[in-house]
């Protein structure tokens, strides 16, 4: 038994890795310590999977995390939580909800490309959906305003018809 390999029966590469400590609400890691976790979480996005491997264990808790997020006070930690929820929403949110976009807008202003190409592609699609939804709403409002202005004009100018 050597210091490099404390258990000769189990090779070092097959031993499970320790899970990183996740601080509780408002306690634990400071802002600059939090950034040390980013490369570990974000580096897993270079694969073809939608959600980084370190975040996959959070999938069953997505609803609980969203509820907890709503109760958090405004802070850097809340923005970081929004970033993580945005990435988790890639595969967990209901179709058409655009939760990745919602949480991205509530999150930090960091580089979105660091979360991987699947995340960026998904966000681009959700931005396009939101733009289309707003275009339809805008055209309906303009149509209503045109009819309203015409009716108002007809009332103000009595001999027009």
C-alpha angles and dihedrals in degrees: 000000000000130000090248093054110027093178111043092187092063118050115229094242093057096050114102116255119239116256114244116253113258110207120228122244109304095348135090123027124044124226096268092044089053090059089060088067093053097078091050094051097036097045089068090063092075090081123083093256119109098228124043112254095240089057097048092087088063094061096093089051097050095112092046092048091051091051092048091048090059091057096048118107117240108279144125088268090058090052090050089049089052089053090054093046089050091056093044090051088067090086105008106055125091116261111268095017094105091210094155088060093043094054093039089058090049093046135078123300093241127135108293091198090068089072091062141259095283090058093048091047091050092049091049090054092049091048089053091050092049092047091051091048091051092046090055091048091048093050091050091050092049091049090051092048092050091053091045093051091048092050091047091050091050090054095046096047104051101187096046098101 
